[in-house]
Amino acid sequence: LGNKGVDELCKQLKDHPRLSDINLSHNYISDLSSDSISSLISDSFYIAYINLHWNLLTGDGATKILKATTKYNGVRVLDLSWNSIGSYKAKQFSNQLADILYNHENFAHIDISHNKLMKADCRIIANSLEDNHTVWGIHLLGNEASVDSKGFLNIADLNGQNIGEEHLEYRLDGTKMVVFNSEKEHGKLKRISNCWICEGWNEVLFEWGTTKVPRMPIYI
């Protein structure tokens, strides 16, 4: 569609107040269309899913889009992977995302993979996740950070990354588990994502009593 097509589409979609999903991936969208997209998001109460992966957005345009999601706090899933956020105003983007994660807590599933975010930018996001209890899945492959099994960010040692695994193609499906064609494919994503949603993880609490009765071995 390009910027002109997206601008016109956003204008027309404002007449659909119950719009819930936006998928504008693979459309060569740059920051020039960020105002149109932001306006559509901020004027739509029911939007819960936004997919803008594989476009040309920098940190400037992506920040405007993030701000727009805070008006109604209804957006649960955001995909900004494969853009150029790290190329311009990355710190501005990281600060805005951190503010949302810390103060608004509406996101449940986020993909900002392959945006060349540097360690300093990732550290800002990492700090905001420490007290966040709503994000169940975040994808950061292709940036200078990784996600551990508890959903927290670790500043990455790039020397240990397997570049080949970065080309595993998958897409967020809202808050649903990803369905894989093979166990091999599933294993690759498991090693690189640690996403509770895509992996279908559930938290399980084990309690072992402290009575005076001799404890028996527990096998899990």
C-alpha positions as CSV (number, residue, x, y, z in Angstrom):
1,L,0.0,0.0,0.0
2,G,2.8,2.5,0.8
3,N,2.3,5.6,3.0
4,K,-0.4,7.2,0.8
5,G,-2.5,4.0,0.7
6,V,-2.2,3.5,4.4
7,D,-3.2,7.1,5.1
8,E,-6.3,6.8,3.1
9,L,-7.2,3.4,4.6
10,C,-6.8,4.7,8.1
11,K,-9.1,7.6,7.2
12,Q,-11.8,5.3,5.9
13,L,-11.5,2.9,8.8
14,K,-12.4,5.6,11.3
15,D,-16.0,5.0,10.3
16,H,-15.8,1.5,11.8
17,P,-16.0,2.1,15.6
18,R,-15.8,-1.5,16.5
19,L,-12.5,-2.2,14.7
20,S,-10.6,-4.7,16.8
21,D,-7.6,-5.9,14.7
22,I,-5.2,-3.9,12.5
23,N,-2.8,-5.8,10.2
24,L,-0.6,-3.5,8.1
25,S,2.4,-5.7,7.8
26,H,4.6,-5.8,4.7
27,N,3.3,-2.4,3.4
28,Y,6.5,-0.3,3.2
29,I,5.1,2.0,5.9
30,S,7.5,4.7,7.1
31,D,7.2,7.4,9.8
32,L,5.2,9.5,7.4
33,S,2.2,7.4,8.1
34,S,2.7,7.2,11.9
35,D,0.3,10.1,12.5
36,S,-2.5,8.4,10.5
37,I,-2.0,5.1,12.2
38,S,-1.8,6.7,15.7
39,S,-5.0,8.7,15.0
40,L,-6.9,5.6,14.1
41,I,-5.7,3.7,17.2
42,S,-6.5,6.6,19.6
43,D,-10.0,7.0,18.1
44,S,-10.8,3.3,18.2
45,F,-12.0,2.0,21.6
46,Y,-12.0,-1.8,20.7
47,I,-8.6,-2.2,19.0
48,A,-6.8,-5.1,20.8
49,Y,-4.4,-6.4,18.1
50,I,-1.9,-4.3,16.0
51,N,0.5,-5.9,13.5
52,L,3.0,-3.6,11.8
53,H,5.9,-6.0,11.3
54,W,8.2,-5.8,8.3
55,N,7.9,-2.1,7.6
56,L,10.2,1.0,7.7
57,L,9.2,2.5,11.0
58,T,12.0,4.2,13.1
59,G,11.9,5.0,16.8
60,D,10.2,8.3,16.0
61,G,7.1,6.8,14.3
62,A,7.0,3.8,16.6
63,T,6.9,6.0,19.6
64,K,3.8,7.9,18.3
65,I,2.1,4.6,17.8
66,L,2.9,3.5,21.3
67,K,1.5,6.7,22.8
68,A,-1.7,6.2,20.9
69,T,-2.3,2.8,22.6
70,T,-2.4,4.5,26.0
71,K,-5.7,6.4,25.4
72,Y,-8.0,3.5,26.0
73,N,-5.4,0.9,27.2
74,G,-7.2,-1.8,25.2
75,V,-4.3,-3.0,23.0
76,R,-3.2,-6.4,24.1
77,V,-1.0,-7.6,21.3
78,L,1.6,-5.5,19.4
79,D,3.9,-6.6,16.6
80,L,6.6,-4.1,15.6
81,S,9.2,-6.7,14.5
82,W,11.4,-6.2,11.5
83,N,11.3,-2.4,11.4
84,S,14.1,0.1,11.9
85,I,13.4,1.3,15.4
86,G,17.1,1.2,16.5
87,S,18.2,3.5,13.6
88,Y,16.6,6.7,14.9
89,K,15.3,7.9,18.3
90,A,15.6,4.4,19.8
91,K,15.9,5.7,23.3
92,Q,12.7,7.7,22.9
93,F,10.9,4.5,21.8
94,S,12.4,2.5,24.7
95,N,11.4,5.1,27.3
96,Q,7.8,5.2,25.9
97,L,7.5,1.4,26.0
98,A,9.0,1.3,29.5
99,D,6.4,3.8,30.6
100,I,3.6,1.7,29.2
101,L,4.9,-1.5,30.8
102,Y,5.3,0.2,34.1
103,N,2.3,2.5,34.3
104,H,-0.4,1.1,32.0
105,E,0.2,-2.7,31.9
106,N,-2.2,-3.3,29.0
107,F,0.1,-5.3,26.8
108,A,0.1,-9.1,27.1
109,H,2.1,-10.1,23.9
110,I,4.8,-8.0,22.3
111,D,7.2,-8.6,19.4
112,I,10.0,-6.0,18.7
113,S,12.4,-8.5,17.2
114,H,15.0,-7.4,14.6
115,N,15.0,-3.7,15.3
116,K,18.7,-3.4,16.2
117,L,18.0,-2.0,19.7
118,M,21.3,-1.5,21.5
119,K,22.1,-2.6,25.0
120,A,21.3,0.8,26.6
121,D,17.9,0.8,25.0
122,C,17.1,-2.8,26.0
123,R,18.2,-2.1,29.6
124,I,15.5,0.6,29.8
125,I,12.9,-1.9,28.7
126,A,14.3,-4.6,31.0
127,N,14.0,-2.4,34.1
128,S,10.3,-1.7,33.4
129,L,9.6,-5.5,33.1
130,E,10.8,-6.2,36.6
131,D,7.5,-5.1,38.2
132,N,5.2,-5.9,35.3
133,H,2.7,-8.7,35.7
134,T,0.6,-8.5,32.6
135,V,3.2,-9.3,29.8
136,W,3.2,-13.0,29.2
137,G,5.3,-13.0,26.0
138,I,7.9,-10.7,24.6
139,H,10.1,-11.3,21.6
140,L,13.5,-9.6,21.3
141,L,15.6,-11.6,18.9
142,G,17.8,-9.4,16.7
143,N,18.4,-6.9,19.4
144,E,21.1,-6.7,22.1
145,A,19.0,-8.6,24.7
146,S,17.4,-12.0,25.2
147,V,14.5,-13.2,27.2
148,D,14.9,-15.8,30.0
149,S,12.3,-18.4,31.0
150,K,10.8,-16.1,33.6
151,G,10.1,-13.4,31.0
152,F,12.8,-11.0,32.1
153,L,15.4,-9.5,29.8
154,N,19.1,-10.3,29.9
155,I,21.5,-8.0,28.1
156,A,22.8,-10.2,25.3
157,D,26.2,-11.5,24.6
158,L,26.1,-11.3,20.8
159,N,29.0,-13.7,20.5
160,G,26.8,-16.5,21.7
161,Q,23.9,-16.0,19.2
162,N,23.2,-18.5,16.5
163,I,22.5,-16.3,13.5
164,G,20.9,-19.1,11.6
165,E,18.1,-19.3,14.1
166,E,17.1,-15.7,13.5
167,H,15.5,-16.7,10.2
168,L,12.9,-19.0,11.8
169,E,9.6,-17.5,10.6
170,Y,6.7,-17.3,13.0
171,R,3.9,-14.7,13.6
172,L,2.1,-13.8,16.7
173,D,-1.5,-15.1,16.8
174,G,-3.0,-12.8,19.4
175,T,-2.7,-14.6,22.7
176,K,-2.8,-18.1,21.2
177,M,-0.1,-20.7,21.3
178,V,1.8,-21.0,18.0
179,V,1.1,-24.3,16.1
180,F,4.2,-25.8,14.5
181,N,4.7,-28.1,11.6
182,S,7.3,-30.2,13.2
183,E,9.0,-30.8,16.6
184,K,12.3,-29.5,15.1
185,E,10.6,-26.2,14.3
186,H,9.1,-26.0,17.8
187,G,12.5,-26.7,19.4
188,K,14.1,-23.8,17.5
189,L,11.5,-21.3,18.7
190,K,11.7,-22.6,22.3
191,R,15.5,-22.0,22.4
192,I,15.2,-18.4,21.1
193,S,12.0,-17.0,22.4
194,N,11.1,-18.3,25.9
195,C,7.6,-16.9,25.2
196,W,5.0,-18.3,27.6
197,I,2.2,-17.6,25.1
198,C,3.7,-19.0,21.9
199,E,5.0,-22.0,23.9
200,G,1.7,-22.6,25.7
201,W,3.3,-22.4,29.1
202,N,1.3,-22.3,32.4
203,E,2.6,-21.5,35.8
204,V,2.3,-24.4,38.3
205,L,2.8,-23.9,42.0
206,F,4.2,-26.9,44.0
207,E,3.9,-26.8,47.8
208,W,5.7,-29.2,50.0
209,G,4.5,-29.4,53.5
210,T,6.8,-28.8,56.5
211,T,5.1,-31.3,59.0
212,K,7.2,-33.4,61.3
213,V,6.3,-36.5,59.3
214,P,9.4,-37.7,57.4
215,R,9.4,-36.3,53.9
216,M,9.0,-38.6,51.0
217,P,10.8,-38.0,47.7
218,I,8.9,-36.1,45.1
219,Y,9.4,-37.0,41.4
220,I,8.5,-34.4,38.8
